[in-house]
Amino acid sequence: MSTIPFSRPWSARHVGQAGSEVALTAEPAERDALAREFGLASIDRLEARLRMEGRPDRVRVTGRVTADVVQTCVVTLEPFPARVDAAVDVTFRERSDKEARWEEERAVSEVEADLDAPDDLVDGTIDLGQVASEFLALALDPYPRKPGAELETDRAGEVETSPFAALKGLAGRE
């Protein structure tokens, strides 16, 4: 059993010369599991339209992930709906044993690693559900704010108080 909440394995052998297109829709249980994983109140809809192009040893996946989510406002702590629309563009490749050994011997640190390097195909397979989930996670606002929610310091005309304001008043008293 997969531990990935939204899993749709796809064989890179199915690319074909004209490419391949896939439409994915997450089921309610998958959306619930992803909502818990991403700290969302809920995911009401999660869909992806993806296009795969290339050859079986190197596949480029492009498309869009769209979702209707319910986030929790960082100001009011109230849930509010939000729409996500994220572009997908990622490349996968089959890594040879020689490349794997070279990278292990070299002990490439994360800082040295090429951030734009293709992801690895796993047994010639791409998990398109996982791709959609990752792009959804990347598109989520890490500090969601409900429309109209304001911090006290956001209000026009109000003086922002500093934690050192009280000390200012003590200066000169001696």
Buried (B, 14 or more C-beta within 10 A) or exposed (E): EEEBBBBBBBBBEBBEEEBBEBEBEBEEEBBBBBBEEBEBBBBBEBBBBBBBBBEBBBBBBBBBBBBBBBBBBBBEEEBBEBEBEBEBEBBBBBBEEEEEEEEEEEEEEEEEEEEEEBBEBEEBEBBBBBBBBBBBBEBBEEEBBBEEBEEEEEEEEEEEEEEEEEEEEEEEEE
